[in-house]
Amino acid sequence: MSAVEELLFCKPIKLKATAIAVFDILNNFINEANIEWKNCVGICTDGARTMSGRFKSIQALVKQKSPLCIWTHCMIHREALASKEMSPGLNIVLMTVVTVVNYIKVRPLKSRIFSGLCKDMGAVHSSLLFYCEARWLSRGKFLQRVYELRNEITIFLEEENLSEAEKFRDNF
């Protein structure tokens, strides 16, 4: 028998997202679904105090119901936290990319021209994504899209006579 990981349920948090409020939603679902708390062997959350504090957190409240339950820190969130403090050299690259994308995205005419260029070149995508520092997966998706459209970005920047075009060329 192997372990299976599945999404348990999804319910809105109607009031404040305190540990007790979130735990009440979880506990009500567990009771309604006739699931025994002893079957809860692990809980994975971010590192917020509401989720992972020692005494008044989701982790602590779940452990009261299932003492053998093990808490782990979410890998995606851990990766986002680790990459938040990047080297100055990589940060310069990221900020350059953000500046170029914003140059295209915040100007409707530039955005339409870029979209047309992408379609004419048969690109997989016809638009860039905005960078959002607060969202866990934003940096990866943002950079992936820029990488996939790097040739189109280079051509667009060259047509705009912007020096950043040189930074997008493959010089290998």
Rosetta blueprint (number, residue, H / E / L):
1 M L
2 S L
3 A L
4 V L
5 E L
6 E L
7 L L
8 L L
9 F L
10 C L
11 K L
12 P L
13 I L
14 K L
15 L L
16 K L
17 A L
18 T L
19 A H
20 I H
21 A H
22 V H
23 F H
24 D H
25 I H
26 L H
27 N H
28 N H
29 F H
30 I H
31 N H
32 E H
33 A L
34 N L
35 I L
36 E L
37 W H
38 K H
39 N H
40 C L
41 V L
42 G E
43 I E
44 C E
45 T E
46 D L
47 G L
48 A L
49 R H
50 T H
51 M H
52 S H
53 G L
54 R L
55 F L
56 K L
57 S L
58 I H
59 Q H
60 A H
61 L H
62 V H
63 K H
64 Q H
65 K H
66 S L
67 P L
68 L L
69 C L
70 I E
71 W E
72 T E
73 H E
74 C L
75 M H
76 I H
77 H H
78 R H
79 E H
80 A H
81 L H
82 A H
83 S H
84 K H
85 E L
86 M L
87 S L
88 P H
89 G H
90 L H
91 N H
92 I H
93 V H
94 L H
95 M H
96 T H
97 V H
98 V H
99 T H
100 V H
101 V H
102 N H
103 Y H
104 I H
105 K H
106 V L
107 R L
108 P H
109 L H
110 K H
111 S H
112 R H
113 I H
114 F H
115 S H
116 G H
117 L H
118 C H
119 K H
120 D H
121 M L
122 G L
123 A L
124 V L
125 H L
126 S L
127 S L
128 L L
129 L L
130 F L
131 Y L
132 C L
133 E L
134 A L
135 R L
136 W L
137 L L
138 S H
139 R H
140 G H
141 K H
142 F H
143 L H
144 Q H
145 R H
146 V H
147 Y H
148 E H
149 L L
150 R H
151 N H
152 E H
153 I H
154 T H
155 I H
156 F H
157 L H
158 E H
159 E H
160 E L
161 N L
162 L L
163 S L
164 E L
165 A H
166 E H
167 K H
168 F H
169 R L
170 D L
171 N L
172 F L
